[in-house]
Amino acid sequence: MANTAKQTQKIISVSVSTLKYCNIIDVTGDEISYENLTLSIEDRGILEPIFITKDRVVISGNRRIQVAKDLLIDKVPAIIVEDTMTPLEIEKLKIDFLITHRNMSHLDIIQIYHHQNSVFEKYDEPYTEYMAKLQDCVQRNIQIKVRAGKTFATLPSELKKIFQDMDRVKKLPLKTFKVLSELQEKDLNRCVKEILEVENLEHSKLASIIYNYDKMKNSKNRAVDIDEDLKHSKEDKENLLGELNSSKDSTSKIVGDIKKVFQYEIKTRFNFDIKENDFEGIEDIKSKLHIDFTDEIELIKYLLKETK
């Protein structure tokens, strides 16, 4: 549906002040991902057009519009969906955009679940297909969190401590670990060093650093001499590389520990019998990997309960 709309409708420029919000989930989301979006739009503008109805009701793009307002941007690119779409088709399109274009928290998924139920009950429409899509979202979040746990385990101890301290204030988005996991080794070391050099690191500063490295990673016209511009001392580089490489050698053990945490959370939350020695030291493992599946498993329980 979304792809068809993109191919058949032309992009127009619309005034932000004429648009009508129709939020299903919180617009801003977590602080760092919202800051990253703000940095991107401030740097390159809104690259993906929003989708609206002919009456200017927003179907997809509420966060981009909010950022545009924050940055005092008056006009945004938009696509008006086809006039022939029924109200139910428009509601389905809103949900599809959210499910396929955003990494959602457990609260986001619950909000979408209640919204879709009210919509489909209103139109007497079965929602089995959309329940399966929400379950896919939960599974995707679990997979992302596993990758984040593996990345966290490979980071230098100083950076682990910083991330743990920041997470106690407000949860770090998994985007942070996704970017770190995709950086080449020399870029990862530069990024780590840059973060470690910041005194009293705040979420906005971390977002800025992560955004810049993500942008650099994705840039096709990356400067050839960037290595010289960001080069750090040989001693620092060897110290960081040594710790990173020693961590990478134990990847299989890390994966095993992450699976152990997940199994423990499943058995605990669903009240399964747990043998005394099966999960010895599990709290230390969770702390060491900075990983916890409580939210995801509580969401699974919630969805199972609601669909009975």
C-alpha angles and dihedrals in degrees: 000000000000093000091048090052091051092052098045103038127068122230116251133182116245133184114251091221091063095055124102120215120227103179121189095171135019110296100216099042117184119356100244098046089048089049090050091052090049091051091048094050092044089051103039107007126236104323099178115057119232121239121236141167123246086262090058095251108152115240097172130005107053092139093049090051092050090051090048089054091048090052093043092243109162103191130045132182113254143175120214111218119233117286090228093068114112122227089255092052090051091051090049090050091054091053093044092053092051095046096047102035106041139056100230132205121228088260091053091053092050090050091050090047093056092043094052092047092054091046096048093043089052091054095034090239126150113243102195091117092055093047087057089051091052090049088053088054091055091048091048091051091052091051091049091049091051090053090047090052091052091049093047090053091057096052124102114267093246091058092045089056092050092049092047091051092048092048091058088060097043130344116264114236116246087237087079092061093039091059092045092049092053097049120104114248097259092046091048090054092050091049093048091049092049092052093047091052093059114097116220093002112215128197093251093054092046089049090053093051093046091047093052093051092045089051091047091049092052097042115110092196097054113166114257093218096050088108090064094044094054099029115138129199121291091239094054091045094051092048093051094042091050093055094043094049094047088053093049091056089067097052095122091054090049091054090048091051092049090052089049091054091049093049090048092051092048093050093044097048094044093044096241119164112269122202113229098241100035095088104027111160093010095141091054090050092050091050093046093050094038089226134134129167096192095114094048095047093045087052091051089051090048095050092046091050093047094050096051 
